[in-house]
């Protein structure tokens, strides 16, 4: 079996990023013949065409796109290894990129990060709010060190390890000053605005089914809003019904302006989960922060 070489993978990624051999050579500060040779050797050794060459540049075949994903992962792992070696040589800590879904870590992450920052003040940390697919893509590609997600149904991905940290029941909430705040029956909420963030359609189907079981037509207005900033603005100005986890109801100042409706029906609860790519070699800083997150969720 042929062995993939680092300079070949770098050449493939550079061509994919820059669209031509000449541009890739300039980006890597090597000659054009060196890039061409690396790519031809890679195609010969793998026994499959990786590139489509045309008059305006180079594109990747399906096989090339598949290998590109692994190439990026290998290069990021090597970069992580280099940062860890630099840490050991210099005593300086590395950087972290952590993915989050909305609501994830509202209770546990602030406390955990405060402890982390006191212990490791020099580590650069980026928190990135992403949707579930972006989280999985980032973990698989090595762009994220780890992720925290709040899910009604945690993702099932063969490349990602899921660790459940906490379960949180959910309810339906409205503004504390809303005339709907005492509504105990779904029939009183048919004409209300129902706001949510789920683009998959699962939540709308759940609500429609809930109304149907009561012999009622579905709500007249259901609005999906994936912008959390806009969603907060809408909730502050409209008499809207929104699914809200107890994590959110208890953990933020904004949530104190909402009350849970006294309905017997409830939306699906949320699981707070830690997501790590299977086989990932975590840095010392990542392991330390994850340990603080686990401690915080038990308090």
N, C-alpha and C positions, 0 to 999 in steps of 0.2 A: 504494500500500500504506500502511495506517495505521501510525503510529509509536507504539510503546508508551512511556508516560510513567512516570517514576519514582513520582510520587505515586499513580498508578493501581495500580501493582504493590504499593506499600506498603499501600494500602487492601485489596487482595485478600488479601495475606498476613495482615493484622491481623484481617480477618473470619474467615479460616480458623482462626487461632489462638484467637480469643475467642468465636466462634460466633454473634455478632450484630453488627449495624451500630452499635448504641449502645455496646457494649463495645469495639469497634474504635475508635470515635471517642474514647472516654475514654483508651484506651491510647496513641493518637497525639496526644492533646491538641488535637483539632480538633472541629468541630461535626459532629453527625449528618448534616445536609444536605450537608456537604462530602464525607463518605464516600459517601453515596448518589449524589451527582452523579458522583464519580470512577468508581464502579462501573458506573453506567448508560452513561457515555461509553465506558468500556472495552468493555462488551458491544456497544454500537452500532458502535464502530469495528472490532471483531473479527468482527462479524456472527454471533455464536454466543452461546447462553446459557451463562453461567459460574456462576450462582447459582440455587439452589432456595430460595425464600422460603416459610416456613411459620410457624405460630403460635408455635413454640418457638424460632425463630431462623433461621439461614441455613446451608445446606450447599452444597458445591461440586458441580457437574456433572462428568462425566468430562473435558470440555474445561477446566473450571475447575481441576481437579486437575492436568492437564497444564501449564497456564499457571502454576500455583502453583509447580511445580518450577523453571521458568525464572525466575520472579519471585524466589524465594529465592536462586538462583544469582547473579542480577544484583545483588541487594542486598548479598550477601556480597562480591562483587567490588568494589562501590563502597566498602564498609567497608574492604576491604583497601587500596584506593587511598587512602582518607582516612588510614589508618594510615601508609602509605608517605609521604604528603605531610607528615604530622606529624613523621615521622622526619627528613625532609629539613629541616624548619623548626627542629626542636628538637635534633636530634642523638640523640634517644632511639630505641632500636630497638623493633621491634614484638613481637608474640607469635607462637608457632607451635603448631599442633595436628598431631601426627604419629600416624598409625594404624599398628598393628603386629599381625601374627598371632603366636600363640605360637611361640617359637623364632626368630623373625625378628630378625636383627641381634645375636645373642648374642655373636658374635666382633667384628663391625665397629662396632656402635653405641656400646658403652661407650667405646672408644678415640676414635671420632669426636666423641662428645658432650663428652668431657673437653677435647679441643682446642677445640671450639666454645665451651664455657663459659669457657675462659680468654680467648678473643678477644671474646666477647659476653656478659659476666656479667649484663647488665641485661635480656636478652630472657627473657620468660616462655615456658616450654615445657611443653606437656602431651603425654605419651605415652599413647595409648589402645589397649589391647589389644582387638581386634575380630575377628569371623570374616570370612571372605572377602567375603561379601555386604555386610556392614556397611562394610567398607573401600571397596568399589566405590560404594556409595550415598553415603558421606561424601565421596569424591573428586568424584563427579558433581555433588553439591549444593554443593560449595565449603566444606563444614564442615571438611575436612582439607586442610592445605597439601600434604602428600604422604604416602606410606605405604611401609612395608617389609613384605614378605610372604615366607614360606617355603612353597612349594607343590610338590606332586608334579607338578601340571600347572598352570602359571601361567594366570591368568584371561585370557579373550579378550573384551574389551569395546571397542566402537567409540569410546567416549569417554575411554578410559584408555590412556596410553602405558606399555608394560612394558619395563623395561630389566633384563636379566639381569646380576646382579653376581657370583654364584658358584654353582657346582654342588657339592652335597654328597651323597656316597653314604650309604645308610642300612643298618642292620642290625637284628637282633632282640636285645634286651638283657634281662637279669635282674639282680636284686640280686647284688652281688659274693659274698655269703655264701649264696646260694641253692643247694640241692642240684641244681638244674637247670643250673648254670653250665657244666657240661661236656657238655651234651646236643648231639650232633652230628647227630642224626636227628630228623625230625619226629615219628616214632612215639613218641618219649620225651616229647613235649610235648602229646599229645592231651588229657590230663587236667589240664593246667595252666590257670590263668586267663589269658586273653588280653585285655589292656587296650588301649584305643585312644581317640582323640578324634574320629574321623570319623563324623559323623552322616549322611553321604550314602549309606553302604552300600558304597562302593567298596572300602574296606579289608577289610571282612568278605568280600566276594566274592573279593577277591584271595587271602585266606588260605584260603578254602574251595577255590578252584581249585588252590592250591599243594598242599594235602593230597590232592585228587582225583588230581593228576598222579602222586602217589606211591602211588596205590591205597589211600588211607586215608580213613576217615570224618573229617569236620571236627572241630575242637576242641569239646569238650563245653560249654565256657563262654567266650563272647566278650562283654565288657562295654564299652560306650561311656561315657566320662566326659568331658564338656566343661569341667568345672571343673579348672583346672590345679592349684589348691591341693589339692583332694581327690585328684586323680590322684597327686600327689607323695606324699601321705599313704598312699594305697593301695600304691604301689610300695615304700614303705619297710617295710610290714608284711606283704606277701603275696609268695608265690613266683609272681609274674606275669610273663608275657612281654609286652614292649612294643616297638613299632617306635621306633627312636631314630636320628636323624640323627647323623652324625659331628660336625656343628656342636654338637649338644647334648652328646654324649659328651666332647667336648674342652673345652667352653667354660664349664661351671659346676661349682661345688664339689659340688653335689648329684649331678651325673652321675658323679663319681669313685667313687660307691658302686655303680656298675653296670658290668657287663662284657658285651661282645658275645658272643653265642652262636656257636660254631664251625659254623654251618650253611652249606651251599652255596647255599641259597635266601636271597634278600634282598628286602626290601620296596622299592618304588620310591624312588629318591633324591629329594632336595629341591633346588629352585632358589630361591636368595635373589634376590628381584627388588625393584626400585624402581618404584613406581607413582605416576604424576603424571597429572592430568587433562589431556587434549589441549587445547592452546590456553591453559592456565593461565599467568597472569603471576605468577611466583614473586617473593616478597619477597627483599631482599638477604640477610636472615638464613636463609631457606630455601635459597637457592642456595649460601650459604657452608657450611651443614651438609651438604647433598647432596655438595658437593665433598669434604668430609672423609670422608664415608661411602665415596665412590668410592676415595679414597686408601687408606683403612683396609683395604678388601677386597683390595687388591693386595699388601699386606704379607705 
